[in-house]
């Protein structure tokens, strides 16, 4: 979405560089900011599509590197509710950092993608400036009522998140057992590699009634954690495909 948003506002977009394992170190991130001197930096944590979270050292390094150019740093934490227990949020870095913005959404953990409601935390100067340019009717009364109802039932919804996290960790463990290479995931999906022909595997899963995502990265696929039954169907079908056995639709 970042390049699309930039295109829609006639803003130049520069792609940052990650390591071969799709990780991002504080040193590398800071160096890129110092060299490019961007107006705005987006840090996606957990990252899409790999699902890996960023350490707060990365956010701090990027923020400091952007001091000469007064770079605004936006940390996109759309999937943070799915992070492993104890994973710190960039929200803890807000005090004293007026150029830092942390964004969240209710589309993921609260299952409200259709409501299109999100929120951000930032210094008062930033939120005041955004009020000047936002659309006058950017959230309908129905959307706001839905969001409030979801917050009222957040305990039950977060229990569902914990179930999903357990299935995600189960997927990671089972993929490793099968000899595949899942990335460390702090989201509700698992990005995994080690596939000679990912499209063939994707098609085999589809034929078995299991739909996952081909994100277009060589040798990799991505699967979203679901219910225990759905996860079992995926794992059993995948193991049969890797073993070259016929797969029956789930």
N, C-alpha and C positions, 0 to 999 in steps of 0.2 A: 504493500500500500504506500510506502514512503515515496517511491519514484512517481506513482500516480498522483499523490497529493502535491508533489513538487511541480509536476507538469501542469496540473490544474491551476496553479498560482503563478505560472511562468517563472519558476525558480530553478536555478541550476542544481542538478543532483549529482553528487559524487559518491561512488560506491567505496566503502571501506574495505580493507583487506583483513582476512582472518588467517589463522594458521592452517596447516593441512588437515588437522583434526577438527577444524571449525571453531577452535577455541580463540579467545582474545585476551592477551595479557595486558596489564596496565602499561608496561613499557611500550608495546607496539601501538596501543590505542593513543597514548599521549603523543608519541612521535608523529602519528598521522595528523593529529589535530594541530600540532605546532607547524607542520609542513604546509598544510592546506588552509589553515586559518578560516574555517567555515563560520558562517553566521549562526548556524544551528547544527547540533549533533543529535542524532537519534541513537540511543542504546536500547536494544531490545533484550529484556531479561525477565523470564527465560526467552531465549532466542527462538524465532520461528524461521526455518522448520526443524532445527536440531533439538530444541527443547532444553538446551543447556542454559543455566543461569550465569550471571556475571558476578564476580566478587565486588564488594564495595570499593576495593582498592582501584578497580578499573574506573569506576564512576569518579572517584576522587582525583585520580590522575588526569582524566579527561577534563574535569572541571578546572583544575589548576593549569593545565596546558592551554586552555582557552582564555585565560586571564588577559593576555595582551590583545587578543582580538575580540574580547567581550562576548565570547561564544555562549549561546544559550544551550544548555544540555537537557535533553528530554529523555527520561528513562521510562520506557514503555513496559509496564508490569502487568500486561493483560492476563498473564497466566500465573501470577504470583501465588494465588491461593493454593495452587497445586504443588508448590515448591516443597522440598523436604523440610521436615520440622527443624526449626532453628535457623533456617536461611534468613539472613537479614534483608530488610527492604531498604531501598534508597530513600524512603520516607525519613529514616533516621538521620539522613545527611542534610535535610532541608535547613535547619537553623544556621543562620549566618551565610547561606549560599543563595543569594537573590537571583542568580542565573540558572538555578536548577528547578526543573519541573518533573514531577512524577505523575504518570497517567495510569489509570486503571479502567476496567470496563466491567459491566455486569453481564456481558455476552457469554462468558465462559463459565466461571464457577456458579453463577446464578441462573444459567441456562436461559438468558434473556436476549439472545442474538437478535430476535425479531423486534425487540423494543428499541434497539439502537441507543442505549443510554450508557454513558461513561462519565468519568469525573477525573479531576486533576487536583494535585496539591502543589502549591507554589507560594512564593512571597506575595504579600498584598499588592505590591507594585505591578506584578505580572498579571494577577487576576483582574485588577482594575483595568489594565490595558486591554485585556482580552474582552472585557465587557463592552468596550467601545466598538469592537469589530464583529462580534458574534451576531448571528441572525436573531431578529427580535422574537421569533417563535420557534426556537430550535428544539424545544421539547414540548410535546403535547401534554395536556392534562392527563390523558389516559396513560401515557408513558410514565409520567411522574407517579401516578397512583400505583402502577404496576411495580415500579422500583421500590416504593415505600412498602408495599405488601411483601416483596421479596426480602427486604431488610427485616421486616417483622418476623419472618420465618427463617432467618439466616441460620439458626442452630440446626434445623432439619436439613437445609441446603448444604451446609458445611459438612454434615454427616455423610451426605452423598459424595462430596468431594473426597472425603477420607476413603470411601469405598473405591473410588476411581484410582486414587493414589496406590492403594494396595494392588489393584489389577495392573497398573502401570509397572510397579516394581516386580510383579510376577512375570510380566512380559519380558522385562529386561533380563531377569534371571534365566528364563527358559530360552531366550534367544542366544544367550551366552552358552548355554548347555548344548544348543544345536550347532555351535561353532560360528555363529554370526557375530557381528560387531555393533551392538547397540550403543548409541551415544548416551552419556549421563543425562538423565531427563529430570527437570524440575517442572514439567508441564503435564498435560493430560494425554500426551502422545509420546511415542517412542520412534526415533529416527534410527534406522539400522542399516548397516552395510555388510559387505562380504558376499554379495550376490553377483554371480557371473552374468546373469540375464534377468535383471529386475522386472522387466516388462512381462517376461514369460511367467515369473512367479506371480506378479500382479494378476495376470489373466487367469492363471490356475486358481488363485484364490477367488476371483470373481465367479468363475465357473462353479466353484464350491459354495457360492452364496455369501462370500465374505468380501466386502469392499473396503480396501484401504487406499492410501494415496501414493501415487507416483509423483514426486515433487520435481522430477527432471534432473536429479543429481546422479551422475553415473554410479552404478553399483549399489544404489540405496533406495529404500522405500520408507514410508512412514505410516504407522498404525496408531489409531486413537484407542485409548483404553475405554472399555465399556463395562457392561455387567460381567459377572463371573462366567455366565453361560456364553456370552459373546466372546469373551477372551478365550475360553476353552475351545470354541469353534474355530477361532483364528489359529491358535497354536497347533491344534490337531491337524487342521488342513495344511498348514505350512510345513509341518514335519513330514506329512505324507508326500507333499510336492518335492521337498528336498531329497527325500528317499526315492523319488521316481515312481511312487505308487499312485494308482488311480484315486481320485478324490470324488466323493459323492456330495451333491449339494447339501448344505446344512439345513 
